[in-house]
Amino acid sequence: MTIGVLKLVLKKGELTMVKLPNHDFYGIKRLESKNAKNAIIQKLANDFNFTPIIAEAYYSQVSHYFSEHSNIKLSSGEISYEGVSADEPAGKHIRLTRKVTLNLDNAIGLK
């Protein structure tokens, strides 16, 4: 019989509890990454060999920068797209063009 991380073992007529190794660590980590924030924090930790605390600090700082410097207010079902203004001449380098932000939604009947 197994209870949590303990296993009851019957040896020579005695019932003893044996602690099982925690093999479910991967499953717990996988469940934690089910939302976008935790998935990004986990990727930062794995890709750059950060501790979870450092990865979360980087995530917080970058999300703060993003919200500070992008004027994007989206609601459910909308996508933000940044494109070159129609007033810009053809052949101009993309870095030098004026860009406009468009909010696209699914109200036009696309599925």
C-alpha positions as CSV (number, residue, x, y, z in Angstrom):
1,M,0.0,0.0,0.0
2,T,1.4,3.5,-0.9
3,I,0.4,6.6,0.9
4,G,1.7,9.9,-0.6
5,V,5.5,9.5,-0.6
6,L,5.6,6.8,2.1
7,K,5.2,3.1,1.4
8,L,4.1,0.6,4.0
9,V,6.2,-2.5,3.9
10,L,5.6,-5.8,5.8
11,K,9.0,-7.4,6.6
12,K,9.2,-10.4,9.0
13,G,5.8,-9.7,10.5
14,E,6.6,-6.0,11.1
15,L,4.9,-3.1,9.3
16,T,7.3,-0.3,8.6
17,M,7.2,2.9,6.6
18,V,9.7,3.5,3.8
19,K,10.1,6.9,2.2
20,L,9.9,6.8,-1.6
21,P,12.1,8.9,-3.8
22,N,10.3,11.8,-5.3
23,H,10.1,10.9,-9.0
24,D,7.1,13.2,-9.6
25,F,9.3,16.3,-9.6
26,Y,9.1,16.6,-13.4
27,G,5.3,16.3,-13.3
28,I,5.0,19.1,-10.7
29,K,7.3,21.3,-12.8
30,R,5.3,20.6,-15.9
31,L,2.0,21.6,-14.2
32,E,3.6,24.8,-13.0
33,S,4.4,25.8,-16.6
34,K,0.8,25.5,-17.7
35,N,0.3,29.3,-17.7
36,A,2.3,31.7,-19.9
37,K,4.1,33.5,-17.0
38,N,5.4,30.3,-15.4
39,A,6.3,28.8,-18.8
40,I,8.5,31.8,-19.6
41,I,10.1,31.8,-16.2
42,Q,10.9,28.1,-16.6
43,K,12.3,28.7,-20.0
44,L,14.5,31.5,-18.7
45,A,15.8,29.3,-15.9
46,N,16.6,26.4,-18.2
47,D,17.9,28.3,-21.2
48,F,20.2,30.7,-19.3
49,N,20.9,28.5,-16.2
50,F,19.2,31.0,-13.9
51,T,17.9,30.1,-10.5
52,P,14.1,30.3,-10.4
53,I,14.3,33.5,-8.3
54,I,16.6,35.2,-10.8
55,A,14.4,34.0,-13.8
56,E,11.3,35.4,-12.1
57,A,13.1,38.7,-11.4
58,Y,14.1,38.9,-15.1
59,Y,10.6,38.1,-16.2
60,S,9.1,40.8,-13.9
61,Q,11.6,43.4,-15.1
62,V,11.0,42.6,-18.8
63,S,7.2,42.6,-18.4
64,H,7.5,46.0,-16.7
65,Y,9.6,47.4,-19.6
66,F,7.1,45.9,-22.1
67,S,4.1,47.4,-20.5
68,E,5.9,50.7,-20.0
69,H,7.1,51.1,-23.6
70,S,4.3,49.5,-25.6
71,N,0.9,51.2,-25.8
72,I,-1.0,48.0,-26.5
73,K,-4.3,47.5,-24.8
74,L,-5.9,44.3,-26.0
75,S,-9.1,42.6,-25.1
76,S,-10.0,38.9,-25.6
77,G,-9.8,37.9,-29.3
78,E,-7.6,40.7,-30.5
79,I,-4.1,40.6,-32.0
80,S,-1.8,43.6,-32.1
81,Y,0.2,44.1,-35.4
82,E,2.9,46.7,-36.0
83,G,3.3,47.6,-39.6
84,V,4.9,50.2,-41.8
85,S,2.7,53.3,-42.4
86,A,1.2,53.6,-45.9
87,D,2.7,57.1,-46.2
88,E,6.2,55.7,-46.3
89,P,7.8,55.4,-49.8
90,A,8.8,52.0,-51.2
91,G,12.5,51.1,-50.9
92,K,13.0,53.0,-47.6
93,H,14.9,50.9,-45.0
94,I,12.5,49.4,-42.5
95,R,14.4,50.8,-39.5
96,L,13.9,54.3,-40.9
97,T,10.1,54.0,-41.6
98,R,7.3,55.2,-39.4
99,K,5.4,52.3,-37.9
100,V,1.7,52.1,-36.9
101,T,0.1,49.7,-34.5
102,L,-3.1,48.0,-35.5
103,N,-5.4,46.0,-33.3
104,L,-7.0,43.1,-35.3
105,D,-10.0,41.3,-33.9
106,N,-12.1,38.3,-35.1
107,A,-15.2,40.5,-35.7
108,I,-14.7,40.2,-39.5
109,G,-15.9,36.6,-39.6
110,L,-12.5,34.8,-39.7
111,K,-12.4,31.5,-37.9
